Amino acid sequence: MTQPGEGRELPEQIRAVPVRHPGRWVAAVVVGVVFASIGYSFARNPNIQWNIVWERFFSQRIIDGVVLTIELTVVSMLVGVILGVILASMRQSPNPVLRASSWFYIWLFRGTPVYVQILFWFSIAALYSQINIGVPFGGAAIFSFDSNTLITAIVAGFLALSLNEGAYMAEIVRSGIISVDHGQTEAANALGMTRLQTTRYVVLPQAMRVIVPPTGNETINMLKTTSLVSAISITELLYASQKFSSVDFRVIPMLVLASIWYLILTSVLYVCQYYIERRYGRGTARELPPTPRQRVIAFWRNRFPAAEGS
């Protein structure tokens, strides 16, 4: 008696042939050649004067400008984030006065250029020679300050950058808050939590996944926006490099120097943003993608397995 399938020829084993994509290789070669030629032309251009760039790269004036740029970025972002959380909470408040006040602030500071705001704060003494704090609507002043003494150039820069950033962060935080399911808030209210407790312990931790990526982008943008305060003679990175070029008229080398420093600082922020996003994105996927360090280790182990065991 023959068994089922006996005497039948087995089908040939399927050989999977990968689909070829010659267009991808052609595009890669073309793009690689274009970028390589641009890089080579830039690196070999004698008008850049690379010797001047590297000679002044770590000069004290440039380092002081880098430090001030970092300080402007950090302080402005911290104040902006705090303002953003407050304004976003006001936008979500059932109180119409708080909602309207928050909307007006965001409308005003998002609707005017930050460059104009920097110049406005720097020239505030032309509008208010004295800044009085006390009873409003013509009442007695408890504290009085001279505007020129109180709002110096550096203070004007901090105010303009911080207040402007607060308006943008308010919308970023609000988008994160409304991304959390309303049932979470209802459940917190059912447990007897106050509105502040609900926001702090329930809403914000879940909203951080939506808030962090654009906040990282805003931080990188803020680092570059600090260059605008050079208009009021604050010696940050760009203005420090311009001081060199105003003496010997070597404009291009100093612009290249400033650009390299901005690229270094933004690259550090890119790395920080990557790991912060990874930290708050742990619950969104079953397995997080490997980090660059993990990819290098995996590549090394696959390429040199003997070295791993030795």
VOPAGU-2260 file (C-alpha; in pm, 1 decimal, decimal comma):
REM VOPAGU-2260
SITE   aa  ch    i         X         Y         Z
SITE  MET   A    0       0,0       0,0       0,0
SITE  THR   A    1     150,4     334,2    -104,1
SITE  GLN   A    2     173,6     616,0     139,5
SITE  PRO   A    3       7,7     948,8      58,1
SITE  GLY   A    4     237,6    1156,2    -159,9
SITE  GLU   A    5     458,1     856,8    -249,3
SITE  GLY   A    6     577,0     860,3    -610,2
SITE  ARG   A    7     520,5    1228,9    -654,8
SITE  GLU   A    8     805,8    1457,2    -742,5
SITE  LEU   A    9     887,8    1720,3    -486,9
SITE  PRO   A   10     863,2    2078,0    -612,2
SITE  GLU   A   11    1184,0    2264,2    -667,3
SITE  GLN   A   12    1301,9    2482,6    -385,7
SITE  ILE   A   13    1208,1    2844,5    -438,9
SITE  ARG   A   14    1504,6    3070,7    -484,2
SITE  ALA   A   15    1441,1    3423,2    -373,9
SITE  VAL   A   16    1613,6    3669,4    -602,9
SITE  PRO   A   17    1638,1    4019,9    -460,9
SITE  VAL   A   18    1491,1    4292,0    -676,9
SITE  ARG   A   19    1758,3    4513,0    -822,6
SITE  HIS   A   20    1726,6    4886,2    -798,3
SITE  PRO   A   21    1987,8    5038,2   -1027,6
SITE  GLY   A   22    1819,1    5376,5   -1007,7
SITE  ARG   A   23    1898,5    5398,8    -637,1
SITE  TRP   A   24    2267,5    5339,9    -699,0
SITE  VAL   A   25    2274,7    5594,4    -980,8
SITE  ALA   A   26    2101,8    5853,4    -762,5
SITE  ALA   A   27    2340,2    5778,4    -474,3
SITE  VAL   A   28    2644,7    5818,4    -697,5
SITE  VAL   A   29    2514,4    6145,5    -845,6
SITE  VAL   A   30    2432,7    6292,9    -504,4
SITE  GLY   A   31    2764,5    6172,3    -362,5
SITE  VAL   A   32    2961,0    6328,2    -647,0
SITE  VAL   A   33    2773,9    6659,4    -614,7
SITE  PHE   A   34    2831,0    6684,8    -239,2
SITE  ALA   A   35    3193,2    6571,5    -269,9
SITE  SER   A   36    3264,6    6831,1    -539,5
SITE  ILE   A   37    3101,7    7110,3    -335,1
SITE  GLY   A   38    3294,8    7005,9     -24,0
SITE  TYR   A   39    3622,2    6984,8    -214,9
SITE  SER   A   40    3566,5    7325,9    -373,6
SITE  PHE   A   41    3482,8    7478,6     -34,7
SITE  ALA   A   42    3778,8    7319,8     141,9
SITE  ARG   A   43    4028,2    7419,4    -129,3
SITE  ASN   A   44    3904,0    7774,7    -178,6
SITE  PRO   A   45    4191,9    8007,5     -77,4
SITE  ASN   A   46    3953,7    8298,5     -14,7
SITE  ILE   A   47    3820,7    8127,9     298,9
SITE  GLN   A   48    4164,7    8156,7     461,0
SITE  TRP   A   49    4140,1    7845,9     677,3
SITE  ASN   A   50    4459,1    7942,1     862,5
SITE  ILE   A   51    4281,2    8249,8    1001,4
SITE  VAL   A   52    3977,0    8039,7    1096,4
SITE  TRP   A   53    4180,7    7787,5    1298,8
SITE  GLU   A   54    4408,6    8056,4    1443,0
SITE  ARG   A   55    4114,2    8240,8    1599,8
SITE  PHE   A   56    3890,9    7941,9    1664,6
SITE  PHE   A   57    3974,7    7921,9    2037,0
SITE  SER   A   58    4055,3    8288,5    2095,7
SITE  GLN   A   59    3925,7    8432,6    2421,6
SITE  ARG   A   60    3681,6    8665,8    2247,2
SITE  ILE   A   61    3522,8    8379,9    2053,3
SITE  ILE   A   62    3505,3    8153,4    2360,0
SITE  ASP   A   63    3336,7    8430,9    2559,5
SITE  GLY   A   64    3088,2    8471,5    2274,8
SITE  VAL   A   65    3015,7    8098,2    2274,4
SITE  VAL   A   66    2957,3    8100,7    2651,1
SITE  LEU   A   67    2721,3    8397,0    2626,6
SITE  THR   A   68    2533,3    8229,0    2340,4
SITE  ILE   A   69    2484,3    7918,3    2555,6
SITE  GLU   A   70    2368,3    8129,7    2850,2
SITE  LEU   A   71    2118,3    8315,3    2633,7
SITE  THR   A   72    1985,6    7986,9    2497,5
SITE  VAL   A   73    1954,3    7811,1    2833,8
SITE  VAL   A   74    1796,7    8098,9    3027,1
SITE  SER   A   75    1558,8    8196,6    2746,3
SITE  MET   A   76    1442,6    7837,9    2699,1
SITE  LEU   A   77    1391,3    7782,1    3072,8
SITE  VAL   A   78    1184,0    8098,3    3106,2
SITE  GLY   A   79    1005,1    8019,2    2781,2
SITE  VAL   A   80     911,8    7667,3    2893,8
SITE  ILE   A   81     780,6    7793,0    3230,3
SITE  LEU   A   82     579,2    8064,5    3056,8
SITE  GLY   A   83     456,2    7813,3    2802,5
SITE  VAL   A   84     321,9    7576,9    3068,6
SITE  ILE   A   85     147,2    7864,2    3249,1
SITE  LEU   A   86      -3,8    8008,5    2929,8
SITE  ALA   A   87    -113,7    7666,3    2803,3
SITE  SER   A   88    -286,0    7597,8    3135,5
SITE  MET   A   89    -457,5    7935,7    3109,3
SITE  ARG   A   90    -574,9    7852,6    2755,9
SITE  GLN   A   91    -735,5    7535,0    2891,0
SITE  SER   A   92    -890,8    7709,6    3190,3
SITE  PRO   A   93   -1270,4    7742,5    3215,0
SITE  ASN   A   94   -1216,8    8105,9    3322,6
SITE  PRO   A   95   -1280,2    8327,8    3016,1
SITE  VAL   A   96   -1050,8    8606,9    3144,0
SITE  LEU   A   97    -756,0    8368,4    3173,6
SITE  ARG   A   98    -828,7    8220,3    2831,0
SITE  ALA   A   99    -852,5    8561,7    2666,8
SITE  SER   A  100    -536,9    8690,1    2837,3
SITE  SER   A  101    -339,0    8385,4    2726,3
SITE  TRP   A  102    -471,9    8410,7    2371,0
SITE  PHE   A  103    -379,9    8782,5    2352,2
SITE  TYR   A  104     -24,9    8718,5    2477,6
SITE  ILE   A  105      31,4    8440,9    2224,6
SITE  TRP   A  106    -122,9    8647,7    1943,0
SITE  LEU   A  107      95,6    8948,7    2024,1
SITE  PHE   A  108     432,6    8776,4    2057,7
SITE  ARG   A  109     383,3    8527,8    1775,2
SITE  GLY   A  110     255,4    8798,8    1544,0
SITE  THR   A  111     558,0    9030,9    1570,8
SITE  PRO   A  112     915,4    8946,0    1463,8
SITE  VAL   A  113    1158,7    8865,4    1743,1
SITE  TYR   A  114    1404,5    9111,9    1588,0
SITE  VAL   A  115    1150,7    9391,8    1637,9
SITE  GLN   A  116    1090,9    9277,7    1995,7
SITE  ILE   A  117    1465,4    9290,1    2069,4
SITE  LEU   A  118    1487,5    9647,3    1940,0
SITE  PHE   A  119    1169,2    9742,6    2127,6
SITE  TRP   A  120    1296,9    9621,0    2464,9
SITE  PHE   A  121    1633,3    9784,0    2401,9
SITE  SER   A  122    1455,5   10115,8    2335,9
SITE  ILE   A  123    1200,8   10085,1    2616,7
SITE  ALA   A  124    1344,9   10393,5    2791,1
SITE  ALA   A  125    1209,7   10607,8    2506,2
SITE  LEU   A  126     860,3   10489,0    2601,7
SITE  TYR   A  127     894,9   10465,3    2980,9
SITE  SER   A  128    1178,5   10662,5    3137,4
SITE  GLN   A  129    1076,3   10526,4    3478,0
SITE  ILE   A  130     931,2   10183,9    3557,4
SITE  ASN   A  131     700,4   10210,5    3859,2
SITE  ILE   A  132     557,7    9920,6    4058,4
SITE  GLY   A  133     269,6   10002,1    4291,4
SITE  VAL   A  134    -100,1   10083,2    4287,4
SITE  PRO   A  135    -227,0   10077,6    3924,8
SITE  PHE   A  136    -419,2   10351,6    3741,8
SITE  GLY   A  137    -223,2   10649,6    3872,5
SITE  GLY   A  138    -175,8   10528,7    4230,1
SITE  ALA   A  139     135,2   10570,4    4441,7
SITE  ALA   A  140     448,3   10387,0    4330,3
SITE  ILE   A  141     605,4   10149,4    4579,7
SITE  PHE   A  142     915,7   10081,7    4371,6
SITE  SER   A  143    1058,1   10301,0    4098,0
SITE  PHE   A  144    1346,2   10216,1    3863,5
SITE  ASP   A  145    1529,0   10404,7    3593,9
SITE  SER   A  146    1465,0   10222,2    3265,9
SITE  ASN   A  147    1817,3   10268,3    3130,2
SITE  THR   A  148    1966,4   10125,4    3448,5
SITE  LEU   A  149    1719,6    9838,3    3486,4
SITE  ILE   A  150    1691,0    9720,6    3125,2
SITE  THR   A  151    2041,4    9702,6    2989,1
SITE  ALA   A  152    2125,9    9551,4    2651,6
SITE  ILE   A  153    2175,0    9202,0    2792,6
SITE  VAL   A  154    1849,6    9223,7    2993,1
SITE  ALA   A  155    1666,2    9342,0    2680,7
SITE  GLY   A  156    1803,1    9041,2    2491,4
SITE  PHE   A  157    1694,5    8798,0    2760,8
SITE  LEU   A  158    1347,6    8956,2    2785,3
SITE  ALA   A  159    1284,9    8953,7    2411,3
SITE  LEU   A  160    1400,2    8595,6    2357,2
SITE  SER   A  161    1226,4    8457,4    2668,4
SITE  LEU   A  162     890,8    8628,3    2618,2
SITE  ASN   A  163     883,6    8539,7    2249,6
SITE  GLU   A  164     969,6    8176,8    2321,1
SITE  GLY   A  165     697,3    8159,1    2586,4
SITE  ALA   A  166     432,5    8221,7    2320,0
SITE  TYR   A  167     558,7    7937,9    2099,2
SITE  MET   A  168     604,3    7698,6    2390,3
SITE  ALA   A  169     247,8    7769,6    2501,3
SITE  GLU   A  170     114,5    7626,2    2175,6
SITE  ILE   A  171     353,4    7330,1    2193,9
SITE  VAL   A  172     245,7    7248,3    2550,2
SITE  ARG   A  173    -121,6    7297,9    2462,4
SITE  SER   A  174     -91,5    7054,5    2171,7
SITE  GLY   A  175      61,0    6800,2    2408,9
SITE  ILE   A  176    -213,6    6850,7    2664,8
SITE  ILE   A  177    -499,9    6807,0    2417,2
SITE  SER   A  178    -331,7    6492,5    2280,9
SITE  VAL   A  179    -402,4    6315,0    2611,8
SITE  ASP   A  180    -735,0    6135,6    2611,7
SITE  HIS   A  181   -1002,1    6326,7    2804,4
SITE  GLY   A  182   -1091,5    6008,4    2990,0
SITE  GLN   A  183    -762,0    6037,0    3179,6
SITE  THR   A  184    -872,4    6371,7    3322,3
SITE  GLU   A  185   -1217,4    6238,5    3408,0
SITE  ALA   A  186   -1063,1    5943,3    3588,5
SITE  ALA   A  187    -834,7    6175,4    3787,9
SITE  ASN   A  188   -1133,4    6393,8    3882,0
SITE  ALA   A  189   -1323,6    6083,8    3990,7
SITE  LEU   A  190   -1035,3    6000,0    4224,6
SITE  GLY   A  191   -1066,9    6341,5    4386,9
SITE  MET   A  192    -754,3    6498,5    4237,0
SITE  THR   A  193    -746,3    6874,7    4195,8
SITE  ARG   A  194    -695,6    7038,1    3856,0
SITE  LEU   A  195    -331,1    7116,0    3941,1
SITE  GLN   A  196    -265,9    6758,1    4056,2
SITE  THR   A  197    -431,3    6620,0    3743,8
SITE  THR   A  198    -215,5    6837,0    3520,0
SITE  ARG   A  199     105,4    6757,9    3707,8
SITE  TYR   A  200      68,1    6385,0    3770,2
SITE  VAL   A  201    -161,1    6263,8    3490,7
SITE  VAL   A  202    -165,4    6493,3    3188,7
SITE  LEU   A  203     188,1    6631,7    3160,0
SITE  PRO   A  204     373,7    6298,2    3195,3
SITE  GLN   A  205     172,4    6158,5    2903,4
SITE  ALA   A  206     191,2    6479,8    2703,8
SITE  MET   A  207     571,8    6487,1    2721,3
SITE  ARG   A  208     592,5    6241,1    2431,3
SITE  VAL   A  209     428,5    6504,6    2210,1
SITE  ILE   A  210     595,9    6806,7    2373,3
SITE  VAL   A  211     960,7    6694,1    2368,3
SITE  PRO   A  212    1032,2    6676,6    1989,8
SITE  PRO   A  213     914,1    7030,4    1903,1
SITE  THR   A  214    1074,5    7162,0    2222,4
SITE  GLY   A  215    1405,8    7019,7    2106,4
SITE  ASN   A  216    1357,1    7192,3    1772,8
SITE  GLU   A  217    1274,7    7518,2    1950,5
SITE  THR   A  218    1594,5    7489,7    2158,0
SITE  ILE   A  219    1804,3    7445,6    1845,5
SITE  ASN   A  220    1622,3    7735,3    1683,0
SITE  MET   A  221    1677,2    7948,5    1993,7
SITE  LEU   A  222    2051,7    7883,0    1978,3
SITE  LYS   A  223    2056,5    8029,2    1627,8
SITE  THR   A  224    1811,4    8309,1    1709,3
SITE  THR   A  225    2049,8    8443,7    1974,6
SITE  SER   A  226    2255,8    8582,2    1685,1
SITE  LEU   A  227    1987,6    8853,0    1644,9
SITE  VAL   A  228    2090,2    9020,2    1970,7
SITE  SER   A  229    2406,7    9132,3    1791,6
SITE  ALA   A  230    2183,7    9415,8    1665,4
SITE  ILE   A  231    2199,4    9571,1    2014,7
SITE  SER   A  232    2575,4    9510,4    2053,0
SITE  ILE   A  233    2562,4    9204,1    2276,6
SITE  THR   A  234    2889,5    9020,3    2225,6
SITE  GLU   A  235    2756,0    8673,1    2159,4
SITE  LEU   A  236    2918,1    8438,4    1907,6
SITE  LEU   A  237    2824,3    8623,4    1589,0
SITE  TYR   A  238    2905,2    8968,9    1723,3
SITE  ALA   A  239    3236,8    8844,0    1864,4
SITE  SER   A  240    3337,4    8716,7    1521,6
SITE  GLN   A  241    3222,1    9042,2    1360,5
SITE  LYS   A  242    3449,7    9236,7    1591,2
SITE  PHE   A  243    3747,0    9056,3    1438,0
SITE  SER   A  244    3630,8    9123,3    1083,0
SITE  SER   A  245    3566,5    9492,1    1158,5
SITE  VAL   A  246    3938,8    9533,3    1230,8
SITE  ASP   A  247    4103,7    9347,1     942,1
SITE  PHE   A  248    3799,7    9315,0     705,7
SITE  ARG   A  249    3831,5    8934,6     687,8
SITE  VAL   A  250    3457,2    8881,4     678,9
SITE  ILE   A  251    3435,6    8536,6     518,3
SITE  PRO   A  252    3679,9    8358,2     756,9
SITE  MET   A  253    3492,7    8495,2    1057,6
SITE  LEU   A  254    3154,3    8390,6     918,9
SITE  VAL   A  255    3292,2    8041,7     855,3
SITE  LEU   A  256    3431,3    8032,7    1209,9
SITE  ALA   A  257    3094,9    8132,5    1359,4
SITE  SER   A  258    2913,5    7879,2    1140,2
SITE  ILE   A  259    3140,7    7595,6    1256,9
SITE  TRP   A  260    3078,0    7684,5    1620,9
SITE  TYR   A  261    2699,7    7696,1    1560,8
SITE  LEU   A  262    2718,4    7355,0    1392,9
SITE  ILE   A  263    2909,0    7211,5    1690,2
SITE  LEU   A  264    2659,3    7346,6    1942,4
SITE  THR   A  265    2353,4    7239,3    1743,5
SITE  SER   A  266    2503,5    6890,7    1695,1
SITE  VAL   A  267    2532,4    6854,4    2072,6
SITE  LEU   A  268    2168,4    6957,7    2104,6
SITE  TYR   A  269    2070,6    6705,4    1834,6
SITE  VAL   A  270    2227,1    6425,4    2040,6
SITE  CYS   A  271    2056,5    6542,4    2359,4
SITE  GLN   A  272    1721,9    6566,0    2179,9
SITE  TYR   A  273    1763,4    6214,3    2041,5
SITE  TYR   A  274    1813,0    6055,5    2382,7
SITE  ILE   A  275    1539,4    6262,2    2550,2
SITE  GLU   A  276    1290,8    6161,2    2278,9
SITE  ARG   A  277    1403,1    5802,0    2324,8
SITE  ARG   A  278    1345,2    5831,2    2699,9
SITE  TYR   A  279     986,4    5954,8    2663,2
SITE  GLY   A  280     905,5    5728,9    2368,2
SITE  ARG   A  281     960,4    5402,2    2554,6
SITE  GLY   A  282     590,6    5323,9    2582,1
SITE  THR   A  283     506,5    5387,6    2216,9
SITE  ALA   A  284     679,6    5081,9    2065,3
SITE  ARG   A  285     749,2    4724,6    2170,7
SITE  GLU   A  286    1116,9    4768,2    2104,6
SITE  LEU   A  287    1307,9    5092,4    2068,4
SITE  PRO   A  288    1545,0    5128,9    1771,7
SITE  PRO   A  289    1912,5    5080,2    1862,1
SITE  THR   A  290    2120,9    5381,3    1949,0
SITE  PRO   A  291    2423,1    5473,6    1733,1
SITE  ARG   A  292    2650,2    5318,6    1996,2
SITE  GLN   A  293    2450,2    4995,0    1992,3
SITE  ARG   A  294    2463,2    4987,8    1611,6
SITE  VAL   A  295    2841,4    5024,1    1614,1
SITE  ILE   A  296    2875,5    4742,4    1868,9
SITE  ALA   A  297    2640,5    4516,3    1670,1
SITE  PHE   A  298    2831,6    4590,9    1346,6
SITE  TRP   A  299    3162,3    4510,8    1517,3
SITE  ARG   A  300    3031,0    4182,2    1658,9
SITE  ASN   A  301    2888,9    4073,3    1324,3
SITE  ARG   A  302    3200,8    4168,9    1134,8
SITE  PHE   A  303    3455,4    4033,9    1385,4
SITE  PRO   A  304    3291,0    3754,9    1588,7
SITE  ALA   A  305    3628,2    3601,5    1679,7
SITE  ALA   A  306    3742,8    3919,4    1848,9
SITE  GLU   A  307    3437,9    3914,5    2073,8
SITE  GLY   A  308    3516,9    3570,9    2212,3
SITE  SER   A  309    3888,3    3632,8    2265,3
